[in-house]
Amino acid sequence: MPSTTSSPGSERLGDDAVIDPRATLCSRLGYLFADPTLLELALRHRSWCAEHGGVASNERLEFLGDAVLGLVVTDHLFRSAPTTSEGVLARRRSELVSAAALAQVARSVGLGDALLLGKGEESTGGRNKTSILADAMEGVIGGVYLDGGLGAATRVVLGLLEERISGVVTGEVASDHKSRLQELAAHRFSELPRYELAEEGPEHQKRFSASVRVAGRTLGHGEGRTKKEAEQAAAREAADRLELEPGPVAPPAGGATGEGPDWDVDRAGSTRGGDHA
């Protein structure tokens, strides 16, 4: 285990006792690293590395963890549902390994508190950013695989995703949020959702963000490693929000085209994009 005497985010209780977020993370993962340097590597965001002499970031470990995660989830879904079609299995896997899902898991185990971030990311809420958390979660999974093998990685992954797997299989967690939102928008406003996309990062490691507007309002934002994943995350947020509102709701001034004034202020200050529904 890493030392519990001083690490970023440690909380001091009294004069001597210190809670190390890495120790908390390991406890919630249910895994003790034989080589703690692998955990440290998994938690190093590139912004921190740039401020500390260009040491290695978690990006290579994230690459490995992504593959391990995909294998474990695919194998589990394949074995546990022998009569389920390939298309359904693919949708379930996509839901389970999405950036939004991984970020939720990361938050549940306190991964954000243990991250090593540069000052810029720290000051802009990097410890709670979906993309950073999802990448670091994959880095941790890659670290577990190198440290303890595929068996250890399988136990950790399935332990983390147990409830979500159950929800996806039973239908409690919808895989196609864009279709769900489209149905809500058509029923309430007689129009389709409109998506706007943005991208950043090098060609081999693109990150996408999406916002979705319905009846003149920006109702959802999402991030992902693909355009589809980002749009699904945005659609999920928007659909969840609409389902909590009494309906049907009248569209804003300007009719159902969404050309009237916004009801809500866009968080990203974005302009209208094209349709991707």
C-alpha positions in Angstrom: 0.0 0.0 0.0 1.1 3.6 -0.6 2.2 5.5 2.5 -0.7 7.0 4.5 1.4 9.9 5.9 1.1 12.4 3.0 -0.7 12.3 -0.3 -2.9 14.8 -2.2 -6.3 15.1 -0.6 -5.4 13.5 2.7 -7.5 14.6 5.6 -5.9 15.1 9.0 -7.8 14.0 12.1 -6.4 15.6 15.2 -2.6 15.8 15.4 -1.6 12.4 14.1 -4.4 10.4 12.4 -4.6 10.9 8.6 -7.1 9.5 6.2 -5.4 8.7 2.9 -7.8 8.8 0.0 -5.8 6.1 -1.7 -6.3 3.8 1.2 -10.1 4.6 1.1 -10.1 3.9 -2.6 -8.4 0.5 -2.2 -10.8 -0.4 0.6 -13.8 0.3 -1.6 -12.2 -1.5 -4.6 -11.7 -4.5 -2.3 -8.1 -4.8 -3.6 -4.7 -4.3 -2.0 -1.9 -3.4 -4.5 1.2 -5.5 -4.0 3.0 -2.8 -6.1 1.7 0.6 -5.0 3.5 2.4 -7.7 0.9 1.0 -10.2 -1.9 2.7 -8.2 0.1 6.0 -8.2 0.6 5.7 -11.9 -3.1 5.1 -12.5 -4.0 8.3 -10.6 -1.6 10.6 -12.4 -3.4 12.9 -14.7 -1.3 14.4 -17.5 -1.8 17.9 -16.0 0.0 16.8 -12.9 2.8 15.2 -14.9 3.4 18.3 -16.9 4.1 20.2 -13.6 6.4 17.5 -12.2 9.1 17.0 -14.8 7.2 15.2 -17.5 6.9 11.9 -15.6 4.6 9.3 -17.1 0.8 9.9 -16.9 -2.0 7.3 -16.6 -2.7 7.3 -20.3 -1.0 4.1 -21.2 -2.5 2.3 -18.2 -5.9 3.7 -19.2 -5.4 2.2 -22.7 -4.7 -1.2 -21.1 -7.6 -0.9 -18.6 -10.0 -0.1 -21.3 -9.2 -3.4 -23.0 -9.4 -5.3 -19.8 -12.7 -3.7 -18.9 -14.2 -4.6 -22.3 -13.0 -8.2 -22.1 -14.4 -8.7 -18.5 -17.7 -7.2 -19.3 -18.1 -8.9 -22.6 -17.2 -12.3 -21.2 -19.6 -11.9 -18.3 -22.5 -10.8 -20.5 -21.8 -13.6 -23.0 -21.7 -16.3 -20.3 -24.6 -15.0 -18.2 -27.1 -14.6 -21.1 -26.6 -17.5 -23.5 -29.8 -16.8 -25.6 -29.4 -13.0 -25.9 -28.6 -11.7 -29.3 -25.3 -10.0 -30.3 -27.1 -6.6 -30.8 -28.5 -6.6 -27.3 -25.2 -7.7 -25.8 -23.4 -4.9 -27.6 -25.9 -2.3 -26.3 -25.6 -3.6 -22.8 -21.8 -3.5 -23.0 -21.9 0.0 -24.3 -24.0 1.1 -21.4 -21.7 -0.5 -18.8 -18.4 0.8 -20.2 -19.5 4.3 -21.1 -17.6 7.3 -19.7 -20.7 8.3 -17.8 -21.0 4.9 -16.2 -17.3 4.7 -15.3 -17.4 8.2 -13.8 -20.3 7.2 -11.6 -18.4 4.2 -10.4 -15.4 6.4 -9.8 -17.4 8.8 -7.7 -18.8 5.9 -5.6 -15.4 4.7 -4.6 -13.9 8.1 -4.0 -11.4 8.0 -6.8 -11.6 11.8 -7.4 -10.2 12.5 -4.0 -7.1 10.4 -4.8 -6.3 11.9 -8.2 -3.0 13.7 -8.9 -4.0 16.8 -10.8 -2.3 19.9 -12.0 -3.2 23.3 -10.6 -5.3 24.2 -13.6 -7.5 21.1 -13.5 -7.7 21.3 -9.7 -9.0 24.9 -9.9 -11.6 24.0 -12.5 -13.2 21.0 -10.7 -11.2 18.3 -12.4 -11.8 15.9 -9.5 -15.4 15.6 -10.6 -15.0 15.8 -14.4 -16.6 12.8 -16.2 -13.7 12.4 -18.7 -11.0 12.5 -16.1 -12.7 10.2 -13.7 -13.6 7.7 -16.4 -10.0 7.6 -17.7 -8.6 7.2 -14.2 -11.0 4.4 -13.5 -9.7 2.6 -16.5 -6.2 3.3 -15.3 -7.0 1.7 -12.0 -8.4 -1.4 -13.7 -5.3 -1.6 -15.8 -3.2 -1.3 -12.7 -5.1 -4.1 -11.0 -4.6 -6.3 -14.0 -0.8 -5.8 -14.0 -0.6 -6.2 -10.3 -2.8 -9.2 -9.7 -3.7 -10.7 -13.1 -7.0 -11.2 -15.0 -8.6 -12.9 -12.1 -8.1 -10.0 -9.8 -9.2 -7.5 -12.4 -12.4 -9.6 -13.1 -13.3 -9.6 -9.4 -12.8 -5.8 -9.1 -14.7 -5.0 -12.3 -17.6 -7.2 -11.6 -17.7 -6.0 -8.0 -17.8 -2.4 -9.1 -20.4 -2.9 -11.8 -22.6 -5.5 -10.1 -25.7 -3.3 -9.5 -25.4 -1.6 -12.9 -25.1 -5.0 -14.7 -28.3 -6.1 -12.9 -30.0 -2.8 -14.0 -29.0 -3.1 -17.6 -30.0 -6.8 -17.8 -33.5 -6.2 -16.3 -34.1 -3.0 -18.3 -34.0 -0.7 -15.3 -31.1 1.1 -17.0 -32.0 2.0 -20.5 -29.3 1.6 -23.1 -30.7 3.8 -25.8 -31.3 7.2 -24.2 -31.5 9.0 -27.6 -34.6 7.0 -28.5 -36.1 7.6 -25.1 -35.5 11.4 -25.4 -36.8 11.4 -29.0 -40.1 9.8 -27.9 -40.5 12.3 -25.1 -39.7 15.3 -27.3 -42.1 14.1 -30.1 -44.9 13.5 -27.6 -44.6 16.8 -25.7 -43.3 19.2 -28.3 -43.9 17.5 -31.7 -40.2 18.0 -32.6 -36.9 16.2 -32.5 -34.0 16.9 -30.1 -31.1 18.9 -31.6 -27.5 18.0 -30.7 -24.4 20.1 -30.8 -21.0 18.4 -30.7 -17.5 19.6 -29.8 -14.2 17.7 -29.7 -10.7 18.1 -28.2 -7.5 16.2 -28.0 -5.2 14.5 -30.5 -6.6 12.4 -33.3 -5.7 9.1 -31.6 -7.3 10.2 -28.3 -10.3 12.4 -29.1 -12.8 13.4 -26.4 -16.2 14.5 -27.4 -18.8 16.7 -25.6 -22.4 17.1 -26.6 -25.4 19.3 -25.6 -29.0 18.6 -26.6 -31.8 21.2 -27.0 -35.5 20.4 -26.9 -38.1 23.1 -27.6 -35.6 25.9 -27.3 -34.1 24.6 -24.0 -30.7 23.1 -23.5 -31.6 20.1 -21.3 -28.6 17.9 -21.3 -24.8 17.8 -21.5 -22.6 14.7 -21.9 -19.0 13.6 -22.6 -17.6 10.5 -24.2 -14.8 8.9 -26.2 -17.0 8.8 -29.3 -19.7 11.1 -30.7 -22.3 8.5 -30.0 -21.3 8.1 -26.4 -21.4 11.8 -25.7 -24.8 12.2 -27.3 -26.2 9.3 -25.4 -24.9 10.9 -22.1 -26.5 14.2 -23.0 -29.8 12.5 -24.0 -29.9 10.6 -20.8 -29.6 13.8 -18.7 -32.2 15.5 -20.8 -34.7 12.6 -20.7 -34.3 12.2 -17.0 -35.0 15.9 -16.6 -38.0 15.9 -18.8 -39.5 12.8 -17.0 -39.4 14.8 -13.8 -41.4 17.7 -15.3 -45.2 17.8 -15.5 -46.2 17.3 -19.1 -47.0 18.0 -21.8 -45.2 21.3 -21.6 -45.9 24.1 -24.0 -42.9 25.1 -26.2 -41.4 28.6 -25.8 -42.4 31.6 -27.9 -41.6 31.0 -31.6 -43.4 27.7 -31.9 -42.2 24.1 -31.9 -39.2 25.0 -34.1 -37.2 26.1 -31.0 -36.4 29.5 -32.6 -37.8 31.5 -29.7 -35.9 32.6 -26.5 -34.4 29.9 -24.3 -36.1 28.9 -21.1 -32.8 27.9 -19.6 -29.3 29.5 -20.0 -26.9 27.2 -21.8 -24.2 26.1 -19.4 -21.7 26.1 -22.2 -23.1 29.2 -24.0 -23.4 27.1 -27.1 -25.3 28.0 -30.3 -27.7 25.6 -32.1 -26.1 22.7 -33.8 -27.3 20.2 -36.4 -29.5 17.2 -35.8 -27.9 13.9 -34.9 -30.9 12.1 -33.7 
